[in-house]
Amino acid sequence: MRVPPVRDLPVEEANALTAGSDHYRAYVGPPARFDFMSATQFALLFALGIRETDLVLDVGCGSLRLGRLLIPFLLPQRYFGVDPNEWLIDDSIRREIGSDAIVLKKPSFAYRDDFVFDEFGTKFDFVMAQSIATHTGPDQMEKLFAGVSDVLADEGLFIFTHKRHDSDVLPGNGWHYPDVVNYRVSYVIEKLSEVDLVARPIPWYHPGGAQWVLAVKTDAAMPSVEQISALTGTTISRRRI
């Protein structure tokens, strides 16, 4: 009996793989969380007021973990994804949303790892970077923040996660995937301020213990303290994730 390559495993079998395995659902994190992380990102964007007319940049879009929900929701030519791993996007289109959705919704993709986003030629209402800064050394995190600042609309929202700790010790430079790096929240906010972004941690739930952060161009674009405190992302737990 032929054993399928890891990339071709059905979802049920792929859920048993370890994070980082060469399957589109596992490469980006624990595969059993794939559905939850799809839903929670979309729910956060919805809570922050996303509409189908908004322009959205999905940084590290590879597995279309968010894209499989967001591409059908948005009007055509509103979804933009960046990821260095073209095979992830190809497998996700084939296994999750199908080529007809690409024809109908006309998303745009760029295959790069330098955190330069201006090739799309537009400013974005929302930029999502879930589990990107969790793997970036200081040099890469600064490039991420600078790249987002360049393309974020004046009233736009930048939402991302990082792994927090209380030590002043910084990780080494470079890209650390699949390892995870940690930063003080104050350090992250300081680096955002250096590229003219105002930031606040938000209490949105993350099953891996990461800290969500919201950054904007101006104080006027930041939701109120009361609104931010309502962003909890809590769900009725039916099974472990």
Disulfide bonds with the S-S distance in Angstrom:
none
